[in-house]
Amino acid sequence: MRHYYHNTITDFLSQSFDAIWAQLTAVGRGDLLHTQKQAWAEQIRILKAHLSGFSGDIFFEYSIPRMGKRIDAVLLIDGIVFVVEFKVGAKEFTGIDVNQVWDYALDLKYFHEESHHLSIISILVATNTKEKDILLFQYDDQIVRPILSNGDNIADIIRQSQLIFPSIQIDNYLWSISRYAPTPTIIEAAQVLYKNHSVKDISRSDADNLTDTSDYIFRVIEQAKAEQNKVICFVTGVPGAGKTLVGLNISTQSAVKEGVNAVYLSGNGPLVKILVEALTRDKVRQLKEQGEKCTKKGVAQEVKSFIQNVHHFRDACLEGTIIEDGEIVADLEYFRSEKNRDKSYAPIDHIAIFDEAQRAWTKDMTADFMRRKKNCPGFPYSEPEFLISCMDRHKDWALIVCLVGGGQVINTGEAGISEWIASLNNHFKDWHVHISSRLTDKEYAAGEALSLLVNHPNVYTTDELHLAVSLRSFRAEKLSLFVHQLLDMNKSAASETLKELTKYPIVLTRDVEKAKRWLKERARGNERYGIIVSSQAYRLRPLAIDVRVKPDPVHWFLSDREDIRSSYYMEDVVTEFDIQGLELDYTCVVWDGDFRYKTNEWGTYSFVGSKWQNIKKDERKTYLKNAYRVLLTRARQGMMIVVPQGNPEDPTRKPEFYDSTYKYLKSIGIEEI
């Protein structure tokens, strides 16, 4: 339910505590801790004492699905939304609590449809403090900075708000059942899905394709089980469209819906670490709130059963491969023969979801790794070929889901999606293949490999496996297009697209300290910000930005404002390798001389020894361009770009290395501060 309790304020005031309590604990909510009952009793007492004379509606425990939490109380009075969060017994106001109530207000304003046009007043009540204020500071989006209260001045806050903000006639019932259209971060989404929510609970109404894609794959699972088939699905999507979200939805819901094990696999080490840590922390907190004993290590093991590093999965499959004296002594066809099935151990999971599947390793890269790290020289397979073979070991059925990103290949040795298709054509012609209708697009680089499937007996093409709506930024649907045009030097088109990004600030400066102040001033509540740079940005060291210093991504992405290791401190930076697949609310992209604007092309450089050297290989040029594509598409709400001034006395930071890029960005129309 959206809320545990709803009534008019008038009826609430006349209702007995027992009647209110009965509604709060209805529908299976009776098994609550004694402390929760005490907290509700104190909240009810305070509100009954201070709402006399007001008309409107009151809600207790109003759901915020994106955050997996509930607001203690919401008051609707004269079209003003009062968000009230109680800290019963608290003697002071903490920054964490202030940010929590601020987050609730931001969430309602941007994701709760009937609140878009309303003023949002957030009130934090610490019941055992004497401190209180009534200062109403409203931002341009009609959200008021959290007001601190001990509960005694709630009536004064409401009356002051009525004097300042216009009365608006709204249907309070329609507000209570309003469409909730959230845009969660991938971390928030994973936390909600892990609690057995559906992807539908956390996806925007304009992104129904997210649900359609998940439903399509679940139908494929049912068919594969019924017909005992091996199946592979290729899912495409625009940057930030939710491919990872689909993968996590399949991995978390398969046990519930289908009664089978599924595992989400990614070669993105930082992403896997962050997701596992975030889910573990959230589950531990949840269990402790429920009074259950647990260990963080035990919870982490549970989480790792369905979120894993793809390389760990691959290495585990080596145990089911016949290796003698460091060499494989049987090929794929040997394992596929019926009499030898038992000699190759199938994974426990019938479903494997490979995120960023185009980043799986080539045969040469895999062979080199196996020789150096696993004492297995002459490894004969590419990573896609071997991973398919691992799932092929199942005697009955299996499903692989390949989540395919476009234009984000950023590292040497990545095979691209064509290697998956070639592997299917060469060794796995009995597998059923479901392909996104957009896999032929240039950005997915499937190339001529798709033509190999012409004679494949079971190939199905569908629009339902393409995610067309970006979810990363709820303020900028056309950000990806703008970045694409900017990097392709389509200046006039980029300028026109930028004009449409009216609610998504993109600003430019040459001063890192100005950029830091801008981020701090823009972010509210727990909105996260940080500095991101190219992994080749070696000459930002004079600006106290050193890419050689590798922060712990878990602390950088998850720790709070008080932790110097967090992104908030802006002392450490992460690169495209750390942030790919993740996002911040606001980013500061510091642009180094590795990627320089020239009249008809981008100049690409790597810093070797004590000087910049031209990058000549087309492949490496593409990697660097894609690195900046990743960096420029990581912000959900706004982006600051810093192009340093350079230093005429430093031959590695000459002003001309930076000026042309700065002038190009400014000529597009990016505002300078």
VOGU-3710 file (C-alpha; in Angstrom, 3 decimals, decimal comma):
1> mrhyyhntit> 0,000/0,000/0,000  1,128/3,579/-0,650  0,443/4,462/3,007  -0,463/2,750/6,293  -2,987/5,371/7,421  -5,025/8,095/5,736  -7,765/10,346/7,066  -8,933/13,930/7,089  -7,254/15,997/9,779  -10,671/16,628/11,349
11> dflsqsfdai> -11,466/12,929/11,691  -7,913/12,166/12,817  -8,290/14,620/15,689  -11,526/12,981/16,876  -10,341/9,396/16,386  -9,088/7,335/19,326  -5,508/6,128/19,493  -6,690/2,520/19,387  -8,597/3,130/16,121  -5,582/4,817/14,549
21> waqltavgrg> -3,306/2,048/15,811  -5,586/-0,626/14,348  -5,256/0,934/10,890  -1,492/1,378/11,203  -0,985/-2,280/12,089  -3,493/-3,732/9,619  -2,733/-5,928/6,605  -0,092/-8,088/8,223  1,767/-5,268/9,965  0,901/-6,361/13,498
31> dllhtqkqaw> 4,277/-7,964/14,247  6,112/-4,733/15,052  8,794/-3,857/17,537  7,720/-2,199/20,784  9,882/0,813/19,896  7,853/1,334/16,692  4,612/1,391/18,686  6,099/3,925/21,086  7,292/6,095/18,180  3,866/6,098/16,533
41> aeqirilkah> 2,191/6,886/19,845  4,427/9,949/20,315  3,902/11,102/16,706  0,131/10,811/17,075  0,209/12,697/20,381  2,242/15,595/18,943  0,136/15,960/15,805  -3,140/15,765/17,698  -1,890/18,547/19,980  -0,916/20,922/17,150
51> lsgfsgdiff> -3,250/20,340/14,181  -6,416/21,709/15,740  -8,023/24,324/13,511  -6,470/23,081/10,268  -8,315/21,289/7,497  -6,775/18,875/5,059  -5,561/15,285/5,008  -2,995/13,326/6,995  -1,013/10,234/5,997  1,230/8,041/8,112
61> eysiprmgkr> 4,049/5,922/6,646  3,784/7,231/3,077  5,882/5,080/0,731  8,935/6,302/-1,176  9,700/3,214/-3,328  12,845/4,606/-4,939  14,477/4,879/-1,518  12,788/1,802/-0,058  11,549/3,935/2,853  8,400/5,574/4,218
71> idavllidgi> 7,797/9,155/5,372  6,585/9,252/8,984  3,761/11,702/8,206  2,539/13,814/5,296  0,084/16,675/5,737  -1,860/18,140/2,787  -3,148/21,583/3,763  -4,313/24,166/1,201  -2,347/22,475/-1,560  0,895/22,604/0,427
81> vfvvefkvga> 2,700/19,329/1,104  4,212/19,088/4,595  6,714/16,249/4,949  7,184/15,482/8,654  9,926/13,167/9,869  10,117/12,351/13,592  13,176/11,383/15,578  11,497/10,368/18,821  13,826/10,780/21,798  16,493/12,625/19,781
91> keftgidvnq> 18,255/15,476/21,625  19,836/17,065/18,559  19,497/17,436/14,811  22,063/15,444/12,848  23,174/16,080/9,300  22,087/12,561/8,354  18,538/13,219/9,594  18,332/16,601/7,861  19,431/15,036/4,578  16,888/12,238/4,999
101> vwdyaldlky> 13,894/14,605/5,223  15,351/16,717/2,415  15,587/13,609/0,231  11,917/12,867/0,896  10,944/16,354/-0,268  13,091/16,099/-3,408  11,660/12,675/-4,189  8,053/13,875/-3,995  8,778/16,973/-6,065  10,458/15,156/-8,949
111> fheeshhlsi> 8,939/11,686/-8,993  5,432/12,017/-7,494  3,278/13,274/-10,354  0,684/15,205/-8,320  3,419/17,016/-6,364  5,294/18,504/-9,333  3,490/21,862/-9,106  3,122/22,078/-5,313  5,227/23,675/-2,592  6,996/21,082/-0,425
121> isilvatntk> 7,741/21,959/3,220  9,909/19,438/5,063  9,965/19,415/8,867  12,426/17,463/11,012  11,163/16,863/14,548  13,663/15,919/17,291  11,337/15,468/20,255  13,848/15,927/23,099  15,535/19,132/22,009  14,728/22,730/22,900
131> ekdillfqyd> 16,020/24,027/19,575  13,625/24,985/16,823  13,343/27,400/13,913  10,722/28,644/11,513  12,875/30,131/8,736  11,275/29,395/5,365  13,872/29,430/2,580  12,388/28,324/-0,728  14,371/27,209/-3,772  13,312/27,861/-7,359
141> dqivrpilsn> 11,617/24,458/-7,559  9,251/25,276/-4,642  11,088/23,088/-2,142  11,732/24,668/1,251  14,948/23,966/3,119  14,191/21,581/6,023  12,737/23,283/9,076  13,944/22,077/12,486  11,369/21,546/15,198  10,896/19,907/18,578
151> gdniadiirq> 7,216/19,471/17,782  5,977/22,511/19,694  5,965/24,885/16,714  4,329/22,720/14,045  1,184/24,884/14,059  3,317/28,043/13,687  5,167/26,508/10,717  1,883/25,668/8,987  0,393/29,129/9,575  3,572/30,872/8,343
161> sqlifpsiqi> 3,545/28,692/5,228  -0,081/29,578/4,540  0,842/33,270/4,612  3,768/32,876/2,207  2,603/30,253/-0,279  -0,601/30,505/-2,314  -3,521/28,234/-1,491  -4,127/25,705/-4,274  -7,213/23,544/-4,644  -6,187/19,929/-5,162
171> dnylwsisry> -7,908/16,582/-4,880  -6,219/15,048/-1,845  -7,391/11,554/-2,750  -5,919/11,809/-6,248  -2,689/13,033/-4,643  -2,624/9,940/-2,431  -2,864/7,557/-5,409  -0,752/9,649/-7,799  1,523/7,913/-10,258  4,992/7,550/-8,828
181> aptptiieaa> 7,531/7,780/-11,657  10,973/7,423/-10,112  14,396/7,425/-11,672  16,524/5,476/-9,197  20,270/5,253/-9,244  21,501/1,757/-10,009  22,403/1,348/-6,327  18,920/2,377/-5,178  17,340/0,156/-7,817  19,364/-2,862/-6,723
191> qvlyknhsvk> 18,349/-2,312/-3,095  14,654/-2,158/-3,960  14,802/-5,172/-6,288  16,645/-7,176/-3,642  13,617/-6,672/-1,395  11,565/-8,570/-4,011  9,971/-5,502/-5,538  9,264/-5,561/-9,261  11,092/-3,353/-11,725  7,674/-1,795/-12,362
201> disrsdadnl> 7,773/-0,278/-8,846  10,872/1,753/-9,619  10,598/2,596/-13,304  9,194/5,745/-14,815  5,840/5,648/-16,549  7,500/6,784/-19,795  9,831/3,795/-19,685  7,331/0,966/-19,993  9,801/-0,751/-22,297  11,813/-1,584/-19,185
211> tdtsdyifrv> 8,966/-3,765/-17,957  8,255/-5,053/-21,476  11,843/-6,242/-21,871  11,812/-8,004/-18,503  8,456/-9,639/-19,276  9,731/-10,807/-22,685  12,739/-12,481/-21,085  10,573/-14,165/-18,441  8,413/-15,588/-21,251  11,570/-16,885/-22,917
221> ieqakaeqnk> 12,576/-18,525/-19,623  9,230/-20,300/-19,350  9,471/-21,513/-22,944  13,062/-22,693/-22,505  12,084/-24,687/-19,419  9,039/-26,206/-21,109  10,820/-27,130/-24,347  14,239/-27,898/-22,801  16,059/-25,404/-25,021  19,267/-23,433/-24,690
231> vicfvtgvpg> 18,578/-19,752/-25,402  20,560/-16,517/-25,661  19,024/-13,001/-25,699  20,785/-9,821/-26,843  19,382/-6,675/-25,138  20,391/-3,225/-26,415  19,639/0,237/-25,123  20,595/3,892/-25,214  23,080/4,980/-22,496  21,374/5,002/-19,118
241> agktlvglni> 18,273/3,194/-20,385  18,364/0,553/-17,662  20,110/-2,468/-19,164  21,749/-3,200/-15,813  18,379/-2,694/-14,133  16,835/-5,340/-16,405  19,696/-7,702/-15,568  19,283/-7,201/-11,828  15,520/-7,611/-12,151  15,940/-10,979/-13,889
251> stqsavkegv> 18,540/-12,175/-11,372  16,499/-11,185/-8,298  13,078/-12,187/-9,573  13,910/-15,526/-11,242  13,853/-17,458/-7,968  10,523/-15,851/-7,064  8,857/-16,120/-10,480  10,472/-19,212/-11,937  12,007/-21,083/-8,995  15,450/-21,182/-10,643
261> navylsgngp> 18,864/-19,737/-9,844  20,062/-16,773/-11,855  23,266/-14,784/-11,583  24,082/-11,240/-12,695  27,651/-11,099/-14,012  29,757/-8,070/-14,805  33,394/-7,547/-15,719  33,125/-4,109/-14,117  34,920/-4,802/-10,835  34,029/-1,502/-9,096
271> lvkilvealt> 30,348/-1,878/-10,003  30,179/-5,404/-8,566  31,951/-4,378/-5,343  29,707/-1,358/-4,868  26,480/-3,260/-5,520  27,438/-6,108/-3,191  28,465/-3,708/-0,427  25,356/-1,512/-0,841  22,976/-4,482/-0,745  24,812/-6,003/2,193
281> rdkvrqlkeq> 24,695/-2,790/4,232  21,023/-2,270/3,433  20,054/-5,833/4,327  22,017/-5,736/7,608  20,332/-2,453/8,546  16,915/-3,848/7,667  17,430/-7,038/9,709  18,684/-5,111/12,725  15,670/-2,799/12,574  13,496/-5,911/12,680
291> gekctkkgva> 15,362/-7,180/15,727  16,985/-10,111/13,867  20,564/-11,193/14,453  22,889/-11,371/11,480  26,509/-10,987/10,445  27,660/-8,783/7,624  29,771/-11,643/6,255  26,753/-13,970/6,129  24,601/-11,398/4,362  27,401/-10,644/1,888
301> qevksfiqnv> 27,629/-14,329/0,954  23,908/-14,348/0,200  24,229/-11,265/-2,004  27,207/-12,728/-3,875  25,086/-15,709/-4,880  23,345/-13,594/-7,518  25,810/-10,736/-8,191  29,298/-11,817/-9,215  32,332/-10,724/-11,155  32,203/-12,447/-14,557
311> hhfrdacleg> 35,858/-13,434/-14,275  35,196/-15,301/-11,024  32,348/-17,142/-12,746  34,614/-17,990/-15,675  37,390/-19,231/-13,372  34,938/-21,409/-11,435  33,917/-23,035/-14,715  37,529/-24,054/-15,303  37,003/-26,642/-12,569  34,680/-28,461/-14,937
321> tiiedgeiva> 37,182/-28,391/-17,802  39,630/-31,233/-18,405  43,112/-29,761/-17,963  46,303/-31,824/-17,768  49,717/-30,272/-17,151  48,215/-26,825/-17,630  46,672/-27,618/-21,031  43,078/-28,271/-22,085  42,885/-31,777/-23,503  39,323/-31,694/-24,877
331> dleyfrsekn> 37,535/-29,247/-27,141  33,981/-27,901/-26,974  32,584/-30,682/-29,097  33,987/-33,237/-26,665  32,031/-31,701/-23,811  28,900/-31,398/-25,924  28,730/-35,111/-26,661  26,134/-36,880/-24,531  28,517/-39,474/-23,077  30,894/-36,804/-21,771
341> rdksyapidh> 28,336/-34,446/-20,249  29,098/-35,591/-16,703  32,789/-34,768/-17,165  32,084/-31,046/-17,372  30,329/-29,548/-14,402  27,442/-27,209/-15,125  27,094/-24,018/-13,063  24,407/-24,056/-10,367  22,679/-21,222/-12,216  20,416/-21,986/-15,176
351> iaifdeaqra> 20,322/-18,275/-16,050  23,385/-16,067/-16,531  23,119/-12,345/-17,273  26,272/-10,818/-18,749  26,296/-7,022/-18,372  28,262/-4,999/-20,938  28,691/-8,242/-22,878  30,598/-6,440/-25,624  33,460/-6,016/-23,137  34,140/-9,780/-22,874
361> wtkdmtadfm> 37,712/-10,635/-23,840  39,076/-11,698/-27,211  40,747/-15,078/-27,660  44,229/-13,514/-27,449  43,385/-11,577/-24,271  41,852/-14,634/-22,616  44,743/-16,887/-23,635  47,284/-14,405/-22,294  45,463/-14,169/-18,962  45,119/-17,961/-18,654
371> rrkkncpgfp> 48,804/-18,436/-19,371  49,966/-15,800/-16,858  47,428/-16,203/-14,058  46,055/-19,757/-14,309  49,058/-21,734/-15,568  47,023/-22,797/-18,598  48,989/-22,066/-21,801  47,359/-22,355/-25,176  43,827/-21,613/-23,966  41,866/-22,030/-27,216
381> ysepeflisc> 38,715/-19,945/-26,642  37,618/-16,346/-26,496  35,747/-15,396/-23,344  32,306/-15,367/-25,058  32,917/-18,823/-26,545  33,980/-20,267/-23,197  31,133/-18,621/-21,255  28,527/-20,035/-23,656  30,158/-23,426/-23,329  29,857/-23,230/-19,541
391> mdrhkdwali> 26,095/-22,708/-19,711  25,856/-25,317/-22,471  26,936/-27,937/-19,938  23,397/-28,065/-18,525  21,681/-31,249/-19,687  18,213/-29,705/-19,815  17,951/-25,980/-20,490  19,855/-22,739/-19,995  19,453/-19,030/-20,702  22,078/-16,364/-21,343
401> vclvgggqvi> 21,144/-12,684/-21,414  23,718/-10,401/-23,049  23,249/-6,746/-22,108  24,915/-4,762/-24,885  26,105/-1,172/-24,503  26,859/1,014/-27,497  29,875/3,266/-27,962  31,398/2,410/-24,591  34,279/0,083/-25,469  37,113/1,622/-23,441
411> ntgeagisew> 39,762/-1,031/-22,992  42,192/-3,145/-24,989  41,214/-6,762/-25,546  37,443/-6,295/-25,572  35,948/-8,630/-28,145  32,755/-6,765/-29,025  29,398/-8,402/-29,640  30,526/-9,968/-32,927  32,543/-12,588/-31,006  29,403/-13,831/-29,224
421> iaslnnhfkd> 27,643/-14,199/-32,571  30,599/-15,927/-34,219  30,760/-18,370/-31,297  27,078/-19,218/-31,687  27,543/-19,787/-35,385  30,663/-21,917/-35,021  29,773/-24,168/-32,098  26,236/-23,637/-30,789  23,859/-23,791/-33,741  21,226/-25,588/-31,686
431> whvhissrlt> 20,866/-22,583/-29,372  17,836/-20,336/-29,886  18,824/-16,706/-30,461  16,635/-13,686/-29,580  18,024/-10,419/-30,946  17,148/-6,784/-30,348  15,989/-5,155/-33,559  18,614/-2,448/-32,985  21,636/-4,728/-32,734  22,365/-3,858/-36,369
441> dkeyaageal> 22,991/-0,209/-35,409  26,562/0,926/-35,963  27,177/1,772/-32,298  26,806/-1,878/-31,230  29,521/-2,976/-33,671  27,943/-6,349/-34,396  28,953/-5,695/-37,986  28,921/-8,441/-40,541  28,820/-11,061/-37,791  25,017/-10,831/-37,760
451> sllvnhpnvy> 24,948/-12,145/-41,320  26,376/-15,400/-39,948  23,035/-16,054/-38,272  21,080/-16,006/-41,545  21,150/-19,776/-41,721  20,894/-20,277/-37,959  17,704/-22,344/-37,462  16,155/-20,438/-34,537  16,677/-16,676/-34,659  14,041/-14,193/-33,470
461> ttdelhlavs> 14,261/-10,405/-33,801  12,129/-8,097/-31,646  11,776/-4,460/-30,583  11,056/-5,624/-27,032  14,734/-6,284/-26,415  15,702/-2,640/-27,044  15,471/-0,003/-24,286  14,845/3,321/-25,968  14,334/5,738/-23,040  17,232/6,983/-20,920
471> lrsfraekls> 16,558/6,677/-17,193  19,849/8,009/-15,907  18,809/11,623/-15,916  15,229/12,546/-15,177  16,087/16,112/-16,192  17,757/15,497/-19,538  16,318/12,997/-21,973  18,603/14,294/-24,730  21,880/14,359/-22,840  23,226/11,279/-24,641
481> lfvhqlldmn> 22,362/12,812/-28,011  24,065/16,073/-27,043  27,259/14,280/-25,987  27,203/12,201/-29,167  26,941/15,361/-31,290  29,604/17,165/-29,261  32,124/14,347/-29,642  31,334/13,946/-33,344  32,036/17,671/-33,807  28,526/18,294/-35,084
491> ksaasetlke> 28,591/21,775/-33,603  25,317/23,180/-34,951  23,314/20,098/-33,943  24,916/20,068/-30,495  24,005/23,736/-30,040  20,364/23,073/-30,905  20,154/20,042/-28,612  21,758/22,019/-25,762  18,913/24,566/-25,973  16,482/21,768/-25,141
501> ltkypivltr> 18,348/20,867/-21,949  16,700/23,714/-20,069  16,308/21,844/-16,781  19,719/20,221/-16,906  22,522/22,702/-16,216  25,758/22,160/-18,139  28,303/24,819/-17,254  31,934/25,550/-18,053  34,833/27,026/-16,094  38,609/27,074/-16,058
511> dvekakrwlk> 38,831/27,094/-12,272  38,573/23,844/-10,282  37,753/25,669/-7,032  34,841/27,471/-8,717  33,634/24,111/-9,943  33,750/22,622/-6,434  31,723/25,528/-5,026  29,148/25,122/-7,806  28,642/21,455/-6,989  28,317/22,104/-3,263
521> erargneryg> 25,773/24,869/-3,822  23,642/22,809/-6,212  23,399/19,566/-4,245  20,751/19,134/-1,552  20,108/16,336/0,903  22,114/13,257/-0,032  22,459/14,221/-3,687  25,933/12,961/-4,549  28,632/14,821/-6,451  32,289/14,266/-7,281
531> iivssqayrl> 35,141/14,844/-9,706  35,676/12,431/-12,603  38,506/12,417/-15,150  39,982/10,395/-17,984  42,366/7,604/-16,977  44,887/9,303/-19,306  44,629/12,684/-17,524  48,175/12,605/-16,143  48,837/16,345/-16,238  46,178/17,406/-13,785
541> rplaidvrvk> 48,562/16,755/-10,888  49,348/20,490/-10,430  45,598/20,885/-9,725  45,822/18,219/-6,985  44,164/15,654/-9,262  46,249/12,497/-9,575  44,764/9,576/-11,528  47,510/7,309/-10,236  45,973/7,471/-6,760  43,232/4,840/-6,798
551> pdpvhwflsd> 40,471/5,470/-4,246  38,377/2,635/-2,873  35,247/2,837/-5,088  33,061/1,488/-2,271  33,911/4,434/-0,003  33,917/6,919/-2,903  30,400/5,979/-4,033  28,748/4,928/-0,761  30,256/6,809/2,181  28,536/9,932/3,482
561> redirssyym> 29,586/13,579/3,546  31,544/13,199/6,786  33,918/10,606/5,283  37,015/12,091/3,631  37,180/9,030/1,338  33,784/9,832/-0,199  33,155/11,622/-3,485  31,719/14,556/-1,502  35,166/15,635/-0,300  36,389/15,994/-3,904
571> edvvtefdiq> 39,920/15,051/-2,838  40,008/11,777/-4,779  38,829/11,296/-8,355  37,636/8,284/-10,309  38,034/7,500/-13,998  35,857/6,018/-16,737  36,776/2,526/-15,537  35,376/3,175/-12,068  32,223/5,057/-12,991  31,047/3,145/-16,070
581> gleldytcvv> 27,642/1,700/-15,201  27,240/4,082/-12,250  26,237/7,714/-11,876  26,233/10,763/-9,617  23,654/13,512/-9,252  26,190/16,196/-10,203  29,587/15,655/-11,808  32,658/17,761/-12,357  34,485/16,563/-15,489  38,032/17,928/-15,589
591> wdgdfryktn> 39,310/17,846/-19,174  43,024/17,237/-19,686  45,293/17,579/-22,703  44,896/13,925/-23,633  41,835/14,758/-25,737  42,153/18,085/-27,574  39,899/19,837/-30,015  41,340/20,457/-33,451  39,635/21,929/-36,489  38,566/18,688/-38,124
601> ewgtysfvgs> 39,403/16,023/-35,563  40,137/15,266/-31,940  43,793/15,139/-31,010  44,457/12,040/-28,914  47,504/11,739/-26,676  48,983/9,584/-23,954  51,502/10,851/-21,425  54,680/8,755/-21,475  57,699/9,583/-19,348  57,801/13,369/-19,365
611> kwqnikkder> 55,866/14,291/-22,501  52,670/13,779/-24,463  52,815/11,320/-27,354  50,403/11,042/-30,270  48,076/8,051/-30,195  48,211/6,615/-33,697  46,191/3,397/-33,517  42,544/3,910/-34,454  41,484/1,435/-31,781  43,141/3,418/-28,991
621> ktylknayrv> 41,741/6,676/-30,376  38,264/5,156/-30,123  38,925/4,052/-26,540  39,843/7,600/-25,526  36,847/9,138/-27,268  34,570/6,618/-25,584  36,200/7,387/-22,238  35,025/10,989/-22,560  31,623/9,751/-23,737  31,335/7,799/-20,484
631> lltrarqgmm> 32,487/10,758/-18,371  30,071/13,191/-20,008  27,017/10,952/-19,460  27,387/10,131/-15,736  25,416/13,037/-14,206  21,717/12,728/-13,378  20,970/16,372/-12,651  23,752/18,601/-13,898  27,364/18,768/-15,023  30,298/21,107/-14,600
641> ivvpqgnped> 33,109/20,895/-17,162  36,531/22,267/-16,202  39,085/22,987/-18,922  42,240/24,184/-17,134  44,123/27,307/-18,143  47,392/25,479/-18,607  50,750/27,021/-17,778  53,053/28,635/-20,358  56,062/27,745/-18,171  55,206/24,038/-18,210
651> ptrkpefyds> 55,805/22,380/-21,612  53,427/19,548/-20,658  50,587/21,983/-19,869  50,863/24,644/-22,528  47,736/26,828/-22,731  47,251/25,819/-26,376  46,705/22,225/-25,217  43,513/23,418/-23,522  42,369/26,673/-25,124  40,987/25,160/-28,311
661> tykylksigi> 38,857/22,667/-26,376  37,576/25,417/-24,111  36,672/27,654/-27,078  34,925/24,778/-28,845  32,766/23,939/-25,822  31,933/27,601/-25,291  31,067/28,077/-28,988  28,456/25,322/-28,701  26,674/27,477/-26,136  27,780/25,962/-22,838
671> eei> 27,472/28,667/-20,195  30,675/29,836/-18,548  30,801/30,689/-14,845
//
